[in-house]
Amino acid sequence: MNDLPSTRLEIDLQALEHNFTYFKKQIRKETKIIAAVKANAYGTDAVAVGKQLEALGVDYLAVVFTREGIALRKAGIKTPIIVFQAMPREISQLVEYQLEPSLYSDSMFRAFSVYAEENNLNEYPVHVKFNTGMNRLGMALSQAESLGIAFETSNNLKLKSIFTHFAESDDKTHKEFTEKQIRKFNRVSKELESALGYMPMRHACNTMGVLNYPEAHYEAVRIGIGLYGYTYDKKINEKLKVVGRLVAPIIQKQYLNPGDSISYNRKFIAEVPMIIATIPLGHADGINRAYGNGKGWVYLNGRKAPILGNVCMDMVMIDVTEIACDEGDLVEVFGENNSAIDLANSIGTIYYELIAGVTNRVPRHIIEN
Ligand SMILES: *Cc1c(COP(=O)(O)O)cnc(C)c1O
């Protein structure tokens, strides 16, 4: 058993470069890219991905939490980093690590302004988010003018960018809603510009926005999932390469007789003689329990092997009755051969959740080329 290959999430940095290059071609030359590396770069490895994007010349990195930004700085990343959801009590840390906050609410704006004044910051770069319809985070449109004036009169802060977020950039059947968001954002930008005296960098598009709304690319776009090889457009996915590949070995093969059951609560009972294999990946690794009982599958030696019975915390059992295989063979849970999109769809969720949900327990293995 010593030389069995181990469970791992392989991260293909060449695939990342390929996807980055693809998206660069979808935007104007002067449009900047803000790459989302939140949630451990969508479940991969934020430091490895961040360093590779830095080497590729990305303009900004974006994370959600302050601690995510600090981890990138501690790893030596120098690229500007936007923090979407910093908290007022983290402001001194933001400044210490040269992280650029999104000021997404009145309280965050006030807290940062007070800190900047008290600490004599000099034109510290910040970003302001406007809520144009997502109703998650952001300033009200009516605040544009007063914010413009506040930044115009402050030497402590520099408004680097303003942005908004689309609620359904992926669904072109609801084009009117996104178009309404675009009009609102245009209006708010103009109002702010006239109070401020210049137009800060503007951005609105996530991955699907980049693909579906070229008229809203503005001066920058925020790309996350597409860089990791996934979009909601099948044709485009063919042009992208999957960055993360989750694999695990068969650690035991067993023969079942009719009437034998599998896993907790005996949800699966063999009706005929069967061969099953055990894979060391479970719900503590990010394989949702909903994948059990025939819903989910893994890819093994060119075939789909269904997951039988309940998913355990640390293991799943798969049906290999019809698949020639041995202990030590690797299964692919998702990757180039086994689409995370189809697998996630099988339990009614989206691929973002599946790929970003691979927990820390799974070792990351970086493939440079
Ligand atoms: C995560 C995130 C993005 C990237 O979205 P994708 O759909 O992954 O491209 C863009 N903007 C904000 C504010 C985000 O939180």
The ligand as a MOL file (V3000), in Angstrom:
LIG
                    3D

  0  0  0     0  0            999 V3000
M  V30 BEGIN CTAB
M  V30 COUNTS 15 15 0 0 0
M  V30 BEGIN ATOM
M  V30 1 C -16.2780 36.7860 -7.0640 0
M  V30 2 C -16.5360 38.1230 -7.6300 0
M  V30 3 C -16.3070 38.3780 -8.9920 0
M  V30 4 C -15.8970 37.2910 -9.9780 0
M  V30 5 O -17.0430 36.6190 -10.4170 0
M  V30 6 P -16.9670 35.3800 -11.4320 0
M  V30 7 O -18.3880 35.0600 -11.7300 0
M  V30 8 O -16.2830 34.2870 -10.7130 0
M  V30 9 O -16.2000 35.8580 -12.6160 0
M  V30 10 C -16.5190 39.6640 -9.4460 0
M  V30 11 N -16.9210 40.6530 -8.6020 0
M  V30 12 C -17.1650 40.4400 -7.2980 0
M  V30 13 C -17.6120 41.5600 -6.4480 0
M  V30 14 C -16.9820 39.1670 -6.7630 0
M  V30 15 O -17.2120 38.9510 -5.4630 0
M  V30 END ATOM
M  V30 BEGIN BOND
M  V30 1 1 1 2
M  V30 2 1 2 3
M  V30 3 2 2 14
M  V30 4 1 3 4
M  V30 5 2 3 10
M  V30 6 1 4 5
M  V30 7 1 5 6
M  V30 8 2 6 7
M  V30 9 1 6 8
M  V30 10 1 6 9
M  V30 11 1 10 11
M  V30 12 2 11 12
M  V30 13 1 12 13
M  V30 14 1 12 14
M  V30 15 1 14 15
M  V30 END BOND
M  V30 END CTAB
M  END
